[in-house]
């Protein structure tokens, strides 16, 4: 396998990423299909800092 390092991207750069969360036993990417109670459960959770880029978007 021949790799040209001059044109290679950094690992993961440009790769789409979908956030997945576990809410009341379900793995979900969005809250669109959840009722108000489950949305409230997610909203009321304590958010913990990870030191990552997602911390800046809250």
N, CA, C and O atoms as a Maestro MAE file, in Angstrom:
{
 s_m_m2io_version
 :::
 2.0.0
}

f_m_ct {
 s_m_title
 :::
 protein
 m_atom[232] {
  # First column is atom index #
  i_m_mmod_type
  r_m_x_coord
  r_m_y_coord
  r_m_z_coord
  i_m_residue_number
  s_m_chain_name
  s_m_pdb_residue_name
  s_m_pdb_atom_name
  i_m_atomic_number
  :::
  1 25 0.848 -1.172 0.000 1 A "UNK " " N  " 7
  2 3 0.000 0.000 0.000 1 A "UNK " " CA " 6
  3 2 0.890 1.231 0.000 1 A "UNK " " C  " 6
  4 15 1.721 1.385 0.895 1 A "UNK " " O  " 8
  5 25 0.739 2.102 -0.974 2 A "UNK " " N  " 7
  6 3 1.573 3.290 -1.124 2 A "UNK " " CA " 6
  7 2 0.798 4.524 -0.678 2 A "UNK " " C  " 6
  8 15 -0.288 4.800 -1.188 2 A "UNK " " O  " 8
  9 25 1.360 5.267 0.276 3 A "UNK " " N  " 7
  10 3 0.706 6.479 0.778 3 A "UNK " " CA " 6
  11 2 1.550 7.694 0.430 3 A "UNK " " C  " 6
  12 15 2.751 7.720 0.700 3 A "UNK " " O  " 8
  13 25 0.931 8.685 -0.162 4 A "UNK " " N  " 7
  14 3 1.612 9.938 -0.452 4 A "UNK " " CA " 6
  15 2 1.367 10.879 0.717 4 A "UNK " " C  " 6
  16 15 0.275 11.431 0.843 4 A "UNK " " O  " 8
  17 25 2.364 11.070 1.572 5 A "UNK " " N  " 7
  18 3 2.192 11.877 2.779 5 A "UNK " " CA " 6
  19 2 2.013 13.354 2.474 5 A "UNK " " C  " 6
  20 15 1.504 14.085 3.324 5 A "UNK " " O  " 8
  21 25 2.406 13.821 1.310 6 A "UNK " " N  " 7
  22 3 2.263 15.243 1.000 6 A "UNK " " CA " 6
  23 2 0.804 15.620 0.755 6 A "UNK " " C  " 6
  24 15 0.442 16.785 0.916 6 A "UNK " " O  " 8
  25 25 -0.039 14.667 0.371 7 A "UNK " " N  " 7
  26 3 -1.449 14.970 0.126 7 A "UNK " " CA " 6
  27 2 -2.371 14.293 1.126 7 A "UNK " " C  " 6
  28 15 -3.587 14.472 1.059 7 A "UNK " " O  " 8
  29 25 -1.824 13.527 2.042 8 A "UNK " " N  " 7
  30 3 -2.646 12.817 3.019 8 A "UNK " " CA " 6
  31 2 -3.221 13.796 4.044 8 A "UNK " " C  " 6
  32 15 -2.527 14.707 4.494 8 A "UNK " " O  " 8
  33 25 -4.483 13.607 4.408 9 A "UNK " " N  " 7
  34 3 -5.121 14.434 5.426 9 A "UNK " " CA " 6
  35 2 -4.822 13.851 6.801 9 A "UNK " " C  " 6
  36 15 -4.463 12.681 6.936 9 A "UNK " " O  " 8
  37 25 -4.978 14.691 7.811 10 A "UNK " " N  " 7
  38 3 -4.837 14.215 9.176 10 A "UNK " " CA " 6
  39 2 -5.930 13.197 9.447 10 A "UNK " " C  " 6
  40 15 -7.031 13.300 8.907 10 A "UNK " " O  " 8
  41 25 -5.634 12.234 10.266 11 A "UNK " " N  " 7
  42 3 -6.606 11.174 10.571 11 A "UNK " " CA " 6
  43 2 -7.895 11.787 11.118 11 A "UNK " " C  " 6
  44 15 -7.868 12.551 12.083 11 A "UNK " " O  " 8
  45 25 -9.005 11.452 10.502 12 A "UNK " " N  " 7
  46 3 -10.302 11.927 10.950 12 A "UNK " " CA " 6
  47 2 -10.725 13.272 10.390 12 A "UNK " " C  " 6
  48 15 -11.896 13.638 10.496 12 A "UNK " " O  " 8
  49 25 -9.821 13.999 9.811 13 A "UNK " " N  " 7
  50 3 -10.155 15.316 9.269 13 A "UNK " " CA " 6
  51 2 -11.064 15.160 8.054 13 A "UNK " " C  " 6
  52 15 -10.764 14.392 7.140 13 A "UNK " " O  " 8
  53 25 -12.173 15.890 8.050 14 A "UNK " " N  " 7
  54 3 -13.097 15.832 6.937 14 A "UNK " " CA " 6
  55 2 -14.064 14.664 6.981 14 A "UNK " " C  " 6
  56 15 -14.860 14.481 6.060 14 A "UNK " " O  " 8
  57 25 -14.002 13.862 8.055 15 A "UNK " " N  " 7
  58 3 -14.902 12.723 8.199 15 A "UNK " " CA " 6
  59 2 -16.131 13.184 8.986 15 A "UNK " " C  " 6
  60 15 -15.985 13.720 10.085 15 A "UNK " " O  " 8
  61 25 -17.335 12.987 8.449 16 A "UNK " " N  " 7
  62 3 -18.533 13.404 9.177 16 A "UNK " " CA " 6
  63 2 -18.651 12.665 10.514 16 A "UNK " " C  " 6
  64 15 -18.295 11.491 10.619 16 A "UNK " " O  " 8
  65 25 -19.146 13.360 11.515 17 A "UNK " " N  " 7
  66 3 -19.278 12.790 12.853 17 A "UNK " " CA " 6
  67 2 -20.681 13.057 13.364 17 A "UNK " " C  " 6
  68 15 -21.160 14.189 13.312 17 A "UNK " " O  " 8
  69 25 -21.337 12.026 13.854 18 A "UNK " " N  " 7
  70 3 -22.665 12.193 14.426 18 A "UNK " " CA " 6
  71 2 -22.604 11.873 15.914 18 A "UNK " " C  " 6
  72 15 -22.128 10.808 16.308 18 A "UNK " " O  " 8
  73 25 -23.081 12.788 16.725 19 A "UNK " " N  " 7
  74 3 -23.106 12.591 18.164 19 A "UNK " " CA " 6
  75 2 -24.215 11.607 18.505 19 A "UNK " " C  " 6
  76 15 -25.346 11.759 18.042 19 A "UNK " " O  " 8
  77 25 -23.898 10.599 19.312 20 A "UNK " " N  " 7
  78 3 -24.880 9.612 19.741 20 A "UNK " " CA " 6
  79 2 -24.947 9.658 21.261 20 A "UNK " " C  " 6
  80 15 -23.922 9.647 21.943 20 A "UNK " " O  " 8
  81 25 -26.174 9.710 21.781 21 A "UNK " " N  " 7
  82 3 -26.369 9.765 23.227 21 A "UNK " " CA " 6
  83 2 -27.294 8.630 23.656 21 A "UNK " " C  " 6
  84 15 -28.097 8.132 22.866 21 A "UNK " " O  " 8
  85 25 -27.172 8.237 24.896 22 A "UNK " " N  " 7
  86 3 -28.053 7.214 25.451 22 A "UNK " " CA " 6
  87 2 -29.050 7.913 26.357 22 A "UNK " " C  " 6
  88 15 -28.675 8.500 27.372 22 A "UNK " " O  " 8
  89 25 -30.325 7.848 25.985 23 A "UNK " " N  " 7
  90 3 -31.372 8.489 26.765 23 A "UNK " " CA " 6
  91 2 -32.429 7.443 27.076 23 A "UNK " " C  " 6
  92 15 -33.002 6.836 26.170 23 A "UNK " " O  " 8
  93 25 -32.683 7.237 28.356 24 A "UNK " " N  " 7
  94 3 -33.628 6.232 28.863 24 A "UNK " " CA " 6
  95 2 -33.500 4.900 28.131 24 A "UNK " " C  " 6
  96 15 -34.499 4.285 27.760 24 A "UNK " " O  " 8
  97 25 -32.274 4.468 27.929 25 A "UNK " " N  " 7
  98 3 -32.031 3.164 27.339 25 A "UNK " " CA " 6
  99 2 -31.952 3.130 25.826 25 A "UNK " " C  " 6
  100 15 -31.693 2.073 25.251 25 A "UNK " " O  " 8
  101 25 -32.169 4.258 25.165 26 A "UNK " " N  " 7
  102 3 -32.131 4.299 23.714 26 A "UNK " " CA " 6
  103 2 -30.900 5.058 23.236 26 A "UNK " " C  " 6
  104 15 -30.553 6.096 23.799 26 A "UNK " " O  " 8
  105 25 -30.240 4.548 22.207 27 A "UNK " " N  " 7
  106 3 -29.133 5.266 21.582 27 A "UNK " " CA " 6
  107 2 -29.722 6.115 20.466 27 A "UNK " " C  " 6
  108 15 -30.341 5.596 19.537 27 A "UNK " " O  " 8
  109 25 -29.525 7.427 20.567 28 A "UNK " " N  " 7
  110 3 -30.139 8.336 19.601 28 A "UNK " " CA " 6
  111 2 -29.121 9.356 19.102 28 A "UNK " " C  " 6
  112 15 -28.172 9.702 19.806 28 A "UNK " " O  " 8
  113 25 -29.331 9.825 17.891 29 A "UNK " " N  " 7
  114 3 -28.507 10.888 17.338 29 A "UNK " " CA " 6
  115 2 -29.180 12.237 17.490 29 A "UNK " " C  " 6
  116 15 -28.505 13.248 17.687 29 A "UNK " " O  " 8
  117 25 -30.516 12.266 17.402 30 A "UNK " " N  " 7
  118 3 -31.264 13.517 17.576 30 A "UNK " " CA " 6
  119 2 -32.431 13.264 18.517 30 A "UNK " " C  " 6
  120 15 -32.769 12.116 18.809 30 A "UNK " " O  " 8
  121 25 -33.038 14.333 18.985 31 A "UNK " " N  " 7
  122 3 -34.176 14.217 19.890 31 A "UNK " " CA " 6
  123 2 -35.499 14.470 19.167 31 A "UNK " " C  " 6
  124 15 -36.533 14.637 19.813 31 A "UNK " " O  " 8
  125 25 -35.475 14.500 17.855 32 A "UNK " " N  " 7
  126 3 -36.663 14.854 17.065 32 A "UNK " " CA " 6
  127 2 -37.872 13.978 17.359 32 A "UNK " " C  " 6
  128 15 -38.997 14.476 17.397 32 A "UNK " " O  " 8
  129 25 -37.663 12.695 17.566 33 A "UNK " " N  " 7
  130 3 -38.786 11.774 17.730 33 A "UNK " " CA " 6
  131 2 -39.188 11.582 19.183 33 A "UNK " " C  " 6
  132 15 -40.121 10.829 19.462 33 A "UNK " " O  " 8
  133 25 -38.507 12.244 20.121 34 A "UNK " " N  " 7
  134 3 -38.823 12.088 21.533 34 A "UNK " " CA " 6
  135 2 -39.917 13.057 21.961 34 A "UNK " " C  " 6
  136 15 -40.049 14.151 21.413 34 A "UNK " " O  " 8
  137 25 -40.695 12.635 22.950 35 A "UNK " " N  " 7
  138 3 -41.742 13.506 23.483 35 A "UNK " " CA " 6
  139 2 -41.108 14.538 24.423 35 A "UNK " " C  " 6
  140 15 -39.907 14.497 24.688 35 A "UNK " " O  " 8
  141 25 -41.933 15.456 24.919 36 A "UNK " " N  " 7
  142 3 -41.432 16.551 25.755 36 A "UNK " " CA " 6
  143 2 -40.764 16.063 27.035 36 A "UNK " " C  " 6
  144 15 -39.799 16.675 27.493 36 A "UNK " " O  " 8
  145 25 -41.255 14.976 27.619 37 A "UNK " " N  " 7
  146 3 -40.681 14.466 28.861 37 A "UNK " " CA " 6
  147 2 -39.245 13.978 28.647 37 A "UNK " " C  " 6
  148 15 -38.363 14.261 29.459 37 A "UNK " " O  " 8
  149 25 -39.017 13.254 27.566 38 A "UNK " " N  " 7
  150 3 -37.657 12.763 27.302 38 A "UNK " " CA " 6
  151 2 -36.728 13.910 26.902 38 A "UNK " " C  " 6
  152 15 -35.545 13.896 27.241 38 A "UNK " " O  " 8
  153 25 -37.252 14.888 26.194 39 A "UNK " " N  " 7
  154 3 -36.431 16.067 25.864 39 A "UNK " " CA " 6
  155 2 -36.061 16.833 27.131 39 A "UNK " " C  " 6
  156 15 -34.937 17.317 27.265 39 A "UNK " " O  " 8
  157 25 -37.007 16.940 28.054 40 A "UNK " " N  " 7
  158 3 -36.741 17.619 29.323 40 A "UNK " " CA " 6
  159 2 -35.699 16.858 30.128 40 A "UNK " " C  " 6
  160 15 -34.842 17.467 30.768 40 A "UNK " " O  " 8
  161 25 -35.766 15.528 30.102 41 A "UNK " " N  " 7
  162 3 -34.774 14.718 30.816 41 A "UNK " " CA " 6
  163 2 -33.372 15.029 30.309 41 A "UNK " " C  " 6
  164 15 -32.448 15.196 31.105 41 A "UNK " " O  " 8
  165 25 -33.207 15.108 29.005 42 A "UNK " " N  " 7
  166 3 -31.890 15.402 28.430 42 A "UNK " " CA " 6
  167 2 -31.458 16.823 28.776 42 A "UNK " " C  " 6
  168 15 -30.294 17.053 29.104 42 A "UNK " " O  " 8
  169 25 -32.372 17.766 28.708 43 A "UNK " " N  " 7
  170 3 -32.055 19.172 28.986 43 A "UNK " " CA " 6
  171 2 -31.644 19.379 30.442 43 A "UNK " " C  " 6
  172 15 -30.775 20.202 30.733 43 A "UNK " " O  " 8
  173 25 -32.272 18.628 31.363 44 A "UNK " " N  " 7
  174 3 -32.027 18.804 32.796 44 A "UNK " " CA " 6
  175 2 -30.787 18.073 33.301 44 A "UNK " " C  " 6
  176 15 -30.412 18.235 34.463 44 A "UNK " " O  " 8
  177 25 -30.162 17.296 32.477 45 A "UNK " " N  " 7
  178 3 -28.960 16.563 32.907 45 A "UNK " " CA " 6
  179 2 -27.807 17.510 33.193 45 A "UNK " " C  " 6
  180 15 -27.699 18.586 32.605 45 A "UNK " " O  " 8
  181 25 -26.950 17.085 34.110 46 A "UNK " " N  " 7
  182 3 -25.730 17.838 34.405 46 A "UNK " " CA " 6
  183 2 -24.758 17.606 33.260 46 A "UNK " " C  " 6
  184 15 -24.483 16.461 32.901 46 A "UNK " " O  " 8
  185 25 -24.244 18.667 32.692 47 A "UNK " " N  " 7
  186 3 -23.284 18.557 31.593 47 A "UNK " " CA " 6
  187 2 -21.870 18.620 32.176 47 A "UNK " " C  " 6
  188 15 -21.546 19.529 32.941 47 A "UNK " " O  " 8
  189 25 -21.046 17.662 31.814 48 A "UNK " " N  " 7
  190 3 -19.673 17.590 32.306 48 A "UNK " " CA " 6
  191 2 -18.716 18.026 31.208 48 A "UNK " " C  " 6
  192 15 -18.861 17.629 30.052 48 A "UNK " " O  " 8
  193 25 -17.752 18.834 31.569 49 A "UNK " " N  " 7
  194 3 -16.751 19.293 30.613 49 A "UNK " " CA " 6
  195 2 -15.824 18.141 30.248 49 A "UNK " " C  " 6
  196 15 -15.436 17.345 31.103 49 A "UNK " " O  " 8
  197 25 -15.475 18.064 28.965 50 A "UNK " " N  " 7
  198 3 -14.568 17.017 28.498 50 A "UNK " " CA " 6
  199 2 -13.248 17.593 28.039 50 A "UNK " " C  " 6
  200 15 -12.289 16.855 27.814 50 A "UNK " " O  " 8
  201 25 -13.190 18.906 27.899 51 A "UNK " " N  " 7
  202 3 -11.991 19.537 27.392 51 A "UNK " " CA " 6
  203 2 -11.935 19.518 25.878 51 A "UNK " " C  " 6
  204 15 -10.925 19.901 25.287 51 A "UNK " " O  " 8
  205 25 -13.013 19.076 25.246 52 A "UNK " " N  " 7
  206 3 -13.060 18.989 23.779 52 A "UNK " " CA " 6
  207 2 -13.776 20.166 23.158 52 A "UNK " " C  " 6
  208 15 -14.221 21.079 23.853 52 A "UNK " " O  " 8
  209 25 -13.882 20.134 21.853 53 A "UNK " " N  " 7
  210 3 -14.489 21.209 21.095 53 A "UNK " " CA " 6
  211 2 -15.989 21.347 21.397 53 A "UNK " " C  " 6
  212 15 -16.540 22.442 21.281 53 A "UNK " " O  " 8
  213 25 -16.650 20.254 21.779 54 A "UNK " " N  " 7
  214 3 -18.084 20.327 22.059 54 A "UNK " " CA " 6
  215 2 -18.387 21.171 23.297 54 A "UNK " " C  " 6
  216 15 -19.495 21.694 23.416 54 A "UNK " " O  " 8
  217 25 -17.441 21.317 24.217 55 A "UNK " " N  " 7
  218 3 -17.665 22.106 25.420 55 A "UNK " " CA " 6
  219 2 -17.929 23.571 25.074 55 A "UNK " " C  " 6
  220 15 -18.657 24.245 25.803 55 A "UNK " " O  " 8
  221 25 -17.368 24.069 24.003 56 A "UNK " " N  " 7
  222 3 -17.518 25.468 23.620 56 A "UNK " " CA " 6
  223 2 -18.890 25.766 23.030 56 A "UNK " " C  " 6
  224 15 -19.275 26.932 22.946 56 A "UNK " " O  " 8
  225 25 -19.636 24.749 22.622 57 A "UNK " " N  " 7
  226 3 -20.903 24.944 21.924 57 A "UNK " " CA " 6
  227 2 -22.117 24.888 22.830 57 A "UNK " " C  " 6
  228 15 -23.243 24.991 22.343 57 A "UNK " " O  " 8
  229 25 -21.929 24.731 24.117 58 A "UNK " " N  " 7
  230 3 -23.080 24.641 25.029 58 A "UNK " " CA " 6
  231 2 -23.541 25.988 25.473 58 A "UNK " " C  " 6
  232 15 -24.498 26.091 26.241 58 A "UNK " " O  " 8
  :::
 }
 m_bond[231] {
  # First column is bond index #
  i_m_from
  i_m_to
  i_m_order
  :::
  1 1 2 1
  2 2 3 1
  3 3 4 2
  4 3 5 1
  5 5 6 1
  6 6 7 1
  7 7 8 2
  8 7 9 1
  9 9 10 1
  10 10 11 1
  11 11 12 2
  12 11 13 1
  13 13 14 1
  14 14 15 1
  15 15 16 2
  16 15 17 1
  17 17 18 1
  18 18 19 1
  19 19 20 2
  20 19 21 1
  21 21 22 1
  22 22 23 1
  23 23 24 2
  24 23 25 1
  25 25 26 1
  26 26 27 1
  27 27 28 2
  28 27 29 1
  29 29 30 1
  30 30 31 1
  31 31 32 2
  32 31 33 1
  33 33 34 1
  34 34 35 1
  35 35 36 2
  36 35 37 1
  37 37 38 1
  38 38 39 1
  39 39 40 2
  40 39 41 1
  41 41 42 1
  42 42 43 1
  43 43 44 2
  44 43 45 1
  45 45 46 1
  46 46 47 1
  47 47 48 2
  48 47 49 1
  49 49 50 1
  50 50 51 1
  51 51 52 2
  52 51 53 1
  53 53 54 1
  54 54 55 1
  55 55 56 2
  56 55 57 1
  57 57 58 1
  58 58 59 1
  59 59 60 2
  60 59 61 1
  61 61 62 1
  62 62 63 1
  63 63 64 2
  64 63 65 1
  65 65 66 1
  66 66 67 1
  67 67 68 2
  68 67 69 1
  69 69 70 1
  70 70 71 1
  71 71 72 2
  72 71 73 1
  73 73 74 1
  74 74 75 1
  75 75 76 2
  76 75 77 1
  77 77 78 1
  78 78 79 1
  79 79 80 2
  80 79 81 1
  81 81 82 1
  82 82 83 1
  83 83 84 2
  84 83 85 1
  85 85 86 1
  86 86 87 1
  87 87 88 2
  88 87 89 1
  89 89 90 1
  90 90 91 1
  91 91 92 2
  92 91 93 1
  93 93 94 1
  94 94 95 1
  95 95 96 2
  96 95 97 1
  97 97 98 1
  98 98 99 1
  99 99 100 2
  100 99 101 1
  101 101 102 1
  102 102 103 1
  103 103 104 2
  104 103 105 1
  105 105 106 1
  106 106 107 1
  107 107 108 2
  108 107 109 1
  109 109 110 1
  110 110 111 1
  111 111 112 2
  112 111 113 1
  113 113 114 1
  114 114 115 1
  115 115 116 2
  116 115 117 1
  117 117 118 1
  118 118 119 1
  119 119 120 2
  120 119 121 1
  121 121 122 1
  122 122 123 1
  123 123 124 2
  124 123 125 1
  125 125 126 1
  126 126 127 1
  127 127 128 2
  128 127 129 1
  129 129 130 1
  130 130 131 1
  131 131 132 2
  132 131 133 1
  133 133 134 1
  134 134 135 1
  135 135 136 2
  136 135 137 1
  137 137 138 1
  138 138 139 1
  139 139 140 2
  140 139 141 1
  141 141 142 1
  142 142 143 1
  143 143 144 2
  144 143 145 1
  145 145 146 1
  146 146 147 1
  147 147 148 2
  148 147 149 1
  149 149 150 1
  150 150 151 1
  151 151 152 2
  152 151 153 1
  153 153 154 1
  154 154 155 1
  155 155 156 2
  156 155 157 1
  157 157 158 1
  158 158 159 1
  159 159 160 2
  160 159 161 1
  161 161 162 1
  162 162 163 1
  163 163 164 2
  164 163 165 1
  165 165 166 1
  166 166 167 1
  167 167 168 2
  168 167 169 1
  169 169 170 1
  170 170 171 1
  171 171 172 2
  172 171 173 1
  173 173 174 1
  174 174 175 1
  175 175 176 2
  176 175 177 1
  177 177 178 1
  178 178 179 1
  179 179 180 2
  180 179 181 1
  181 181 182 1
  182 182 183 1
  183 183 184 2
  184 183 185 1
  185 185 186 1
  186 186 187 1
  187 187 188 2
  188 187 189 1
  189 189 190 1
  190 190 191 1
  191 191 192 2
  192 191 193 1
  193 193 194 1
  194 194 195 1
  195 195 196 2
  196 195 197 1
  197 197 198 1
  198 198 199 1
  199 199 200 2
  200 199 201 1
  201 201 202 1
  202 202 203 1
  203 203 204 2
  204 203 205 1
  205 205 206 1
  206 206 207 1
  207 207 208 2
  208 207 209 1
  209 209 210 1
  210 210 211 1
  211 211 212 2
  212 211 213 1
  213 213 214 1
  214 214 215 1
  215 215 216 2
  216 215 217 1
  217 217 218 1
  218 218 219 1
  219 219 220 2
  220 219 221 1
  221 221 222 1
  222 222 223 1
  223 223 224 2
  224 223 225 1
  225 225 226 1
  226 226 227 1
  227 227 228 2
  228 227 229 1
  229 229 230 1
  230 230 231 1
  231 231 232 2
  :::
 }
}
